[in-house]
Amino acid sequence: MSDNGPNPYLDKQRREAVWNSIIAEIEEKEKVKKMPRAWIRYAAAIVVIITGAFLVYMAGGKINRAKPVIASYVRVINPIAKIYKVAMGDGSKVILYPNSEIVYRQPFGGSERKVTLKGKAFFEVAKNKAKPFRVYSNSVITTAVGTSFTIVSDSLADEVNVFLHSGKVTIEQSGSRSKKVYLTAGQQLSWNIASGSSIVRESLPVIKPLSPAKKLIYKSPEIFTLVFDQEPLPDVLKKIGSRFTIPLNYCPEELNSFYFSGTIKSTDKPIRIFQRIAVLHDLVIKEDKRGYRISKK
C-alpha cells in the first residue's frame, strides 16, 4: 500500500484485472439451470442477478484500503431465435441477438459503464462524456461516449468485428501492445485476437439512389415517426416503403426470421435506413426493375 495520498482510482491494469476476475467468478459460480424446452421456446431471455462481495479499492484517509463491497451483476442470456431489447439504467439501449449474452453491474452507470458481451449485440449509447461506455468482447475493448454500433464476437474464429453506425469509437485489445484504433461512422473493424492485428474498412453497403424513372417521391410530405420494437422485418419494410413511397421488392418468407427495433423519422434519409438494416442483418439491397430488391447474401 502507498501512503503518498488518496488515490480513488486503480491503474488501468488493476481495474481490468478486477473486472476480469468478477466475470470469471460469475462464469464459474453461476450456472443457469436447464429450462424445459417448452419454457425456452416462449421465454424472451434468461435474466440472472448475481450478488456478491468483491474487493474494491477505495480512498480512506491517507492510504487506500481494500474494502469488500456488495455488488450486483446482471447476466442477460438470449436463447431464442428472436432479438431481445435491453434498456440500460443510463438510458442506453442494447439489442441482443440470438445465442448471445451480456453481463453488467447494477445499478448501471453509477461509477462506470461496462458491459461484457458474448455473441452479437447492437448498442445505442446515451451521451455522457464523463463516463465512457465500454464493451468487453473477448479481450477487445470498444469505448464510446454517445454513438451506435454493432459488435460480433466470434470465439470460434478468435475474431471480433465492430460495425460503427454513428459517431466515433476507440478500440483496443487488453494486454496487447497494439495501438488504439479509431473508427468513424460507416467503418468496420475486424480484430484478430491471436495476432493482435486489425483491419479497418468501409462497412456500409453502397446503395445507389433510384433512377428518375423509378423514383416516385423520395421523401414523404407527411411528418411522421415510426417506432419499431422487435417487429418482423417484412412488416418494417412494408411501412418504410409506404411512408417514403419507395418501391421495395422482397420475399417475406425469406426475411421472416429477422426482427428490427428502432425509430425512423420522416427526416431520415432512406438510403441510410437501408444501409443500417443491411449491416444488421447481412442483407443485399440493389436496384431492380421496380425499385429496390432486398435479399439475403
C-alpha positions in Angstrom: 0.0 0.0 0.0 1.1 3.5 -0.7 0.8 6.4 1.8 1.5 9.2 -0.6 -2.0 10.4 -0.5 -5.6 9.3 -1.5 -5.9 7.7 -4.9 -9.5 6.7 -5.5 -8.8 5.2 -8.9 -7.0 2.0 -9.8 -4.5 2.0 -12.5 -5.7 0.7 -15.8 -4.2 -2.8 -15.5 -5.6 -3.4 -12.0 -9.1 -2.1 -13.0 -9.1 -4.6 -15.9 -7.9 -7.4 -13.6 -10.6 -6.8 -11.1 -13.3 -6.6 -13.8 -12.0 -9.8 -15.4 -11.9 -11.6 -12.1 -15.5 -10.7 -11.5 -16.6 -12.1 -14.8 -14.5 -15.2 -14.2 -16.2 -15.7 -10.9 -19.6 -15.3 -12.5 -18.7 -17.8 -15.1 -17.5 -20.3 -12.5 -20.2 -20.0 -9.9 -23.3 -19.1 -11.8 -24.6 -22.0 -13.8 -28.0 -21.4 -15.4 -30.2 -24.4 -14.8 -31.6 -26.0 -18.0 -35.1 -24.9 -18.6 -37.8 -27.2 -20.1 -37.9 -26.9 -23.8 -41.4 -25.5 -23.7 -40.3 -22.7 -21.4 -37.3 -21.8 -23.6 -39.5 -21.6 -26.6 -41.5 -18.8 -25.1 -39.0 -17.1 -22.9 -37.7 -13.8 -24.1 -34.5 -14.1 -22.3 -32.9 -15.5 -19.1 -32.0 -12.8 -16.7 -29.8 -13.7 -13.7 -28.8 -11.3 -11.0 -25.6 -12.2 -9.2 -24.9 -10.6 -5.8 -21.6 -11.0 -4.1 -18.8 -9.3 -2.2 -15.9 -8.1 -4.3 -12.7 -6.3 -3.2 -13.0 -2.7 -4.4 -10.2 -0.3 -3.6 -11.5 2.9 -2.1 -9.8 6.0 -0.8 -9.8 6.0 3.0 -7.8 8.7 4.7 -4.2 8.8 3.5 -4.0 5.3 2.3 -6.1 3.1 0.0 -7.8 0.4 1.9 -9.4 -2.6 0.3 -12.9 -3.0 1.5 -15.4 -5.7 0.5 -18.4 -4.1 -1.3 -21.6 -5.8 -2.1 -22.3 -5.5 -5.8 -25.0 -6.9 -8.1 -24.3 -8.1 -11.6 -27.0 -8.8 -14.2 -26.5 -11.5 -16.8 -28.9 -11.5 -19.7 -28.9 -14.5 -22.0 -31.0 -14.7 -25.2 -31.6 -18.4 -26.0 -34.3 -17.9 -28.6 -34.4 -17.1 -32.3 -35.6 -13.5 -31.8 -33.7 -10.4 -30.8 -34.1 -9.2 -27.2 -34.1 -5.5 -26.2 -32.4 -4.4 -23.0 -32.9 -0.9 -21.5 -29.9 0.1 -19.5 -30.1 2.3 -16.5 -28.2 5.2 -18.1 -30.6 5.5 -21.0 -28.6 3.4 -23.4 -30.2 0.6 -25.4 -28.9 -2.8 -26.3 -30.4 -5.2 -28.9 -29.2 -8.7 -28.0 -29.2 -11.2 -30.9 -29.9 -14.9 -30.6 -27.5 -17.1 -28.7 -25.8 -14.0 -27.2 -25.4 -12.7 -23.7 -24.3 -9.6 -21.8 -23.1 -9.0 -18.2 -23.2 -5.6 -16.4 -23.2 -4.1 -13.0 -26.3 -2.9 -11.4 -27.2 -0.1 -10.9 -25.7 0.6 -14.3 -23.9 3.9 -14.9 -23.2 4.7 -11.3 -19.4 4.8 -11.2 -18.7 3.4 -14.7 -20.4 2.0 -17.7 -19.1 -1.5 -18.5 -20.7 -4.4 -20.4 -19.2 -7.8 -21.2 -20.6 -9.3 -24.5 -20.6 -12.8 -25.9 -22.1 -13.1 -29.3 -23.7 -10.3 -31.2 -25.4 -7.1 -30.0 -26.3 -3.6 -31.2 -25.6 -0.7 -28.8 -27.2 2.7 -28.9 -25.2 4.6 -26.3 -26.5 7.5 -24.3 -24.2 10.5 -24.3 -22.1 11.0 -21.1 -18.5 12.3 -21.7 -17.7 11.9 -18.0 -18.4 8.2 -18.1 -17.3 6.4 -21.3 -19.3 3.3 -22.3 -17.1 0.3 -22.6 -17.9 -3.1 -24.2 -15.6 -6.0 -23.4 -15.8 -8.8 -26.1 -13.1 -11.4 -25.6 -10.1 -9.2 -24.9 -11.2 -6.4 -27.2 -12.5 -3.2 -25.6 -14.7 -0.8 -27.5 -15.1 2.6 -25.9 -17.8 5.2 -26.8 -19.3 8.3 -25.4 -22.6 8.6 -27.3 -22.9 6.6 -30.5 -24.4 3.5 -32.1 -22.5 0.3 -33.1 -22.8 -3.4 -33.6 -20.3 -5.9 -32.2 -20.0 -9.5 -33.3 -17.7 -11.6 -31.1 -16.8 -14.9 -32.7 -15.0 -17.1 -30.1 -14.5 -20.0 -32.6 -12.9 -17.7 -35.2 -10.9 -15.9 -32.5 -12.1 -12.6 -34.0 -14.2 -9.6 -33.0 -16.0 -7.4 -35.6 -17.2 -3.9 -34.8 -19.6 -2.0 -37.2 -19.9 1.7 -36.4 -23.3 3.2 -37.5 -22.9 6.7 -36.0 -20.4 8.8 -34.0 -16.9 7.6 -33.1 -15.4 4.8 -31.1 -11.9 3.7 -30.0 -10.9 0.0 -30.0 -8.0 -1.7 -28.2 -7.0 -5.1 -27.0 -6.3 -5.7 -23.3 -2.8 -7.0 -22.7 -1.7 -6.3 -26.3 0.9 -3.8 -27.5 -1.3 -3.0 -30.5 -2.2 0.7 -30.7 -5.7 2.0 -30.3 -7.8 2.1 -33.4 -10.3 4.9 -34.1 -13.4 4.4 -36.1 -15.7 6.9 -37.7 -19.3 6.4 -38.8 -19.6 3.9 -41.7 -16.4 1.9 -40.9 -16.0 -1.7 -39.8 -13.1 -3.2 -37.9 -12.0 -6.8 -37.7 -9.7 -7.6 -34.8 -7.8 -10.9 -34.7 -7.4 -11.9 -31.0 -4.4 -14.2 -31.5 -2.2 -11.9 -33.6 -3.5 -8.6 -32.2 -3.8 -7.3 -35.7 -6.8 -5.4 -37.1 -8.2 -4.3 -40.4 -10.5 -1.3 -41.0 -12.7 -0.9 -44.0 -15.9 0.8 -45.0 -18.8 -1.3 -43.7 -21.9 0.5 -45.1 -23.0 -1.1 -48.4 -23.1 1.1 -51.4 -26.8 1.7 -52.3 -27.3 3.9 -55.4 -30.3 6.3 -55.5 -33.1 5.2 -57.7 -33.1 6.4 -61.3 -35.5 9.3 -62.1 -37.9 6.9 -64.0 -38.3 4.7 -60.9 -38.2 7.4 -58.3 -41.7 8.5 -57.1 -41.4 10.7 -54.0 -38.2 10.1 -52.2 -39.5 11.9 -49.1 -43.0 11.7 -47.7 -44.7 15.1 -47.4 -46.1 14.0 -44.0 -44.2 14.4 -40.8 -44.1 11.1 -39.1 -42.2 8.9 -36.6 -42.2 5.1 -36.8 -41.2 3.2 -33.7 -40.4 -0.5 -34.0 -39.9 -2.9 -31.1 -38.8 -6.3 -32.3 -41.1 -6.2 -35.3 -40.7 -8.7 -38.1 -38.5 -7.2 -40.9 -41.1 -7.7 -43.7 -43.6 -5.6 -41.8 -41.0 -2.9 -41.1 -40.0 -2.7 -44.8 -43.7 -2.5 -45.8 -44.2 0.6 -43.6 -41.0 2.2 -44.7 -41.8 1.7 -48.4 -45.3 3.1 -47.8 -44.3 6.1 -45.9 -41.5 7.1 -48.2 -43.3 5.8 -51.3 -40.3 3.8 -52.4 -40.9 0.5 -54.3 -39.4 -2.4 -52.4 -39.2 -5.9 -53.7 -38.5 -8.7 -51.2 -39.7 -12.2 -50.2 -41.4 -12.1 -46.8 -40.8 -15.8 -46.2 -37.0 -15.2 -46.7 -36.9 -12.3 -44.2 -39.4 -13.6 -41.6 -36.6 -14.7 -39.2 -35.3 -11.1 -38.9 -36.6 -8.5 -36.5 -36.0 -4.8 -36.2 -36.1 -2.3 -33.3 -35.5 1.4 -33.7 -37.0 4.8 -34.6 -37.4 6.1 -38.1 -38.4 9.7 -38.8 -39.6 11.4 -41.9 -36.4 13.5 -41.9 -34.2 10.4 -42.2 -32.6 9.5 -45.5 -34.0 6.3 -46.8 -30.6 5.1 -48.1 -29.1 5.4 -44.6 -32.1 3.4 -43.2 -31.5 0.6 -45.8 -27.7 0.7 -45.1 -28.3 0.1 -41.3 -30.8 -2.7 -42.0 -28.4 -4.3 -44.5 -25.5 -4.3 -42.0 -27.6 -5.5 -39.0 -29.0 -8.5 -40.9 -26.3 -9.1 -43.5 -28.6 -8.3 -46.5 -28.1 -7.2 -50.1 -30.0 -4.2 -51.3 -29.9 -3.4 -55.0 -31.8 -1.5 -57.6 -34.1 -3.7 -59.8 -36.8 -3.1 -62.4 -39.3 -1.7 -59.9 -37.2 -0.1 -57.2 -35.0 -1.8 -54.6 -34.6 -5.6 -54.3 -33.8 -6.8 -50.7 -32.5 -10.3 -50.2 -30.1 -12.4 -48.1 -26.5 -12.6 -49.2 
